[in-house]
Each structure stands twice: as structure tokens, then as C-alpha cells.
Amino acid sequence: MFDIGFWELMLIGIMGLVVLGPERLPIAIRTVKGWMTGVRKFSDTVKAEVTEELRIHELHANLKKAEQSNLQNLSPEVAESLRTLQEAAAMVNEPYKKMTVPDESSANSDVKNTSPEQTINQNTSSLEDSASNKPNS
């Protein structure tokens, strides 16, 4: 990365030892190592986010191409992008289907078919009720 050889590192070490002294040099090395680790983690995070954004942009562009061609005569890469988007949409919708689709066993129970927002509101109000019923100690 910086193309620093052994003798350059040795010179930096000796200069650090002279300037900081033997008591503070290990602390300074740990501090610099922590900074470098933080910078490396940050750069990896930024790199991953940029890669994901570029992938999303590419999928969006391929979806526009597919819409313009009315989903016919698609190139293999556009067809693959369309399949990926359909799978992602199915995964996102799957939890909501489980909450709203009635089955035979729940038809006779007290559980009602509700939207996720209603379920959250009911759970929040029941938590508030139970918190207000607790005696203060």
C-alpha cells in the first residue's frame, strides 16, 4: 500500500522510541493500530454499500429495459435480473402472507386476520396496559 521497506520501518521505530520514549511507544502503537483498524472497517463498509448500490442500479436499469421490451425477447442478463427481482419481491412478501392468510386451525380460534400495523398497535397497547398495571416499587 505505502511501499515501505524494512529500513524505513526501522527508522520510524527508532524515531518513535526517541520521541515518545519506551513508556509511551507501546500505547502509541496500539492507538495507531486502532485507528487503522477503524479506517479499514469503515472503508470495507463503504465499499460494500457502494457495491450494493451499483448492483441495485444495474437491476433497476435492467428492469427498465425489460419493461420497454414488454418482457419479451429479453437478453440473458436482463432475464436474470428480472428473476432476481421477482425472488426478492417474493421473499419480502412472504412474512406478510403468513400473517394474513387464514388456515383451518385459526378459523375457530380467537385470532383475527389483521394487518402488520394492526398487530403492532395491538401488541404495543397490550404492553402499555401491562406496564400500567404493575405496582410501583
Backbone torsions as a table, in degrees:
resi	resn	phi	psi	omega
1	MET	NA	-53.7	-179.1
2	PHE	-104.3	-7.1	-179.9
3	ASP	56.4	53.0	177.8
4	ILE	-102.8	126.9	-179.1
5	GLY	-89.7	-176.6	-176.8
6	PHE	-63.3	-44.1	-176.0
7	TRP	-68.8	-33.7	176.2
8	GLU	-65.9	-41.9	177.0
9	LEU	-64.0	-39.9	178.2
10	MET	-62.8	-43.0	178.2
11	LEU	-63.3	-42.7	177.6
12	ILE	-63.4	-40.8	178.4
13	GLY	-63.4	-43.8	179.6
14	ILE	-67.2	-40.9	177.9
15	MET	-63.7	-41.4	177.8
16	GLY	-64.0	-40.1	178.5
17	LEU	-64.5	-40.5	179.7
18	VAL	-69.9	-44.9	-175.9
19	VAL	-73.1	-48.7	-174.4
20	LEU	-90.4	-29.6	-177.7
21	GLY	90.1	164.5	-175.9
22	PRO	-70.5	-19.8	-179.2
23	GLU	-79.0	-39.9	-174.3
24	ARG	-94.7	-13.8	-177.6
25	LEU	-62.8	-46.7	178.7
26	PRO	-61.6	-37.4	178.1
27	ILE	-65.2	-41.9	179.1
28	ALA	-64.3	-39.5	178.9
29	ILE	-64.3	-44.2	178.4
30	ARG	-62.8	-39.8	179.7
31	THR	-64.1	-46.8	179.2
32	VAL	-63.8	-38.7	178.1
33	LYS	-62.9	-41.0	177.4
34	GLY	-63.2	-41.8	177.0
35	TRP	-62.5	-44.4	-179.4
36	MET	-64.3	-39.3	177.8
37	THR	-63.9	-43.0	178.0
38	GLY	-62.0	-43.6	179.1
39	VAL	-64.4	-40.6	-180.0
40	ARG	-64.7	-43.9	178.4
41	LYS	-63.3	-42.0	178.9
42	PHE	-62.1	-44.7	-179.5
43	SER	-66.1	-36.3	176.5
44	ASP	-65.0	-39.5	178.5
45	THR	-64.9	-45.2	179.2
46	VAL	-63.1	-41.9	179.3
47	LYS	-61.2	-43.1	179.7
48	ALA	-65.2	-41.6	179.6
49	GLU	-65.5	-42.2	179.2
50	VAL	-64.8	-41.8	178.2
51	THR	-61.1	-42.8	179.7
52	GLU	-66.2	-41.5	178.2
53	GLU	-63.7	-40.0	177.2
54	LEU	-65.0	-38.2	177.8
55	ARG	-65.4	-41.5	179.0
56	ILE	-65.2	-41.2	178.6
57	HIS	-62.2	-42.0	178.5
58	GLU	-63.6	-42.9	177.8
59	LEU	-62.8	-39.9	178.7
60	HIS	-64.0	-43.0	178.1
61	ALA	-64.2	-40.8	178.1
62	ASN	-66.4	-35.1	177.3
63	LEU	-65.9	-39.6	177.0
64	LYS	-63.0	-41.2	176.9
65	LYS	-60.7	-42.1	-179.2
66	ALA	-65.5	-40.6	178.5
67	GLU	-66.0	-37.9	-180.0
68	GLN	-67.3	-31.9	179.6
69	SER	-94.1	12.3	178.6
70	ASN	55.3	36.2	176.3
71	LEU	59.3	27.1	177.8
72	GLN	-123.9	149.3	179.1
73	ASN	53.8	49.7	-178.5
74	LEU	-84.1	144.9	173.7
75	SER	-70.8	159.0	-178.2
76	PRO	-58.7	-37.3	-179.4
77	GLU	-69.9	-36.9	178.2
78	VAL	-70.5	-39.3	177.7
79	ALA	-63.8	-38.9	177.7
80	GLU	-65.5	-41.9	177.8
81	SER	-63.2	-41.0	179.1
82	LEU	-64.5	-41.3	178.2
83	ARG	-64.5	-40.5	178.5
84	THR	-62.4	-42.6	178.9
85	LEU	-65.9	-38.6	178.7
86	GLN	-65.9	-39.5	177.0
87	GLU	-65.2	-40.6	178.7
88	ALA	-64.7	-40.6	178.5
89	ALA	-65.6	-37.9	178.5
90	ALA	-66.6	-39.2	178.6
91	MET	-65.9	-37.5	180.0
92	VAL	-68.7	-38.5	-177.1
93	ASN	-79.8	-18.4	-175.4
94	GLU	-57.9	-47.0	-180.0
95	PRO	-61.8	-34.0	-179.5
96	TYR	-72.5	-32.2	176.8
97	LYS	-63.9	-40.0	-179.7
98	LYS	-64.2	-32.3	-177.4
99	MET	-80.9	-29.3	-172.3
100	THR	-106.0	-15.0	-178.3
101	VAL	-86.1	118.9	179.3
102	PRO	-78.5	147.3	173.4
103	ASP	-120.3	174.3	-174.6
104	GLU	-63.8	-37.3	-176.8
105	SER	-70.5	-30.2	-178.8
106	SER	-88.5	-7.3	179.7
107	ALA	-65.8	-33.4	-178.3
108	ASN	-94.4	-4.6	-177.3
109	SER	-92.0	178.8	-178.2
110	ASP	-83.8	-3.1	-178.1
111	VAL	-76.2	129.6	179.7
112	LYS	-102.5	155.2	174.7
113	ASN	-78.6	116.9	-178.5
114	THR	-131.5	160.5	175.5
115	SER	-76.9	163.5	178.6
116	PRO	-59.3	-36.4	179.5
117	GLU	-64.3	-41.8	178.9
118	GLN	-65.6	-39.0	178.6
119	THR	-63.1	-43.2	179.1
120	ILE	-63.7	-44.2	179.3
121	ASN	-62.2	-40.5	179.0
122	GLN	-65.5	-43.4	179.4
123	ASN	-64.8	-39.6	179.3
124	THR	-65.4	-43.4	-179.4
125	SER	-67.9	-35.1	178.5
126	SER	-69.4	-34.6	175.7
127	LEU	-66.8	-40.2	178.7
128	GLU	-65.1	-39.8	178.5
129	ASP	-63.7	-43.6	-179.2
130	SER	-68.9	-32.0	178.1
131	ALA	-71.3	-35.1	-179.6
132	SER	-76.2	-21.6	-179.8
133	ASN	-84.5	-12.1	-179.8
134	LYS	-74.2	137.4	178.1
135	PRO	-72.6	142.6	178.6
136	ASN	-76.6	132.9	-179.9
137	SER	-119.5	NA	NA
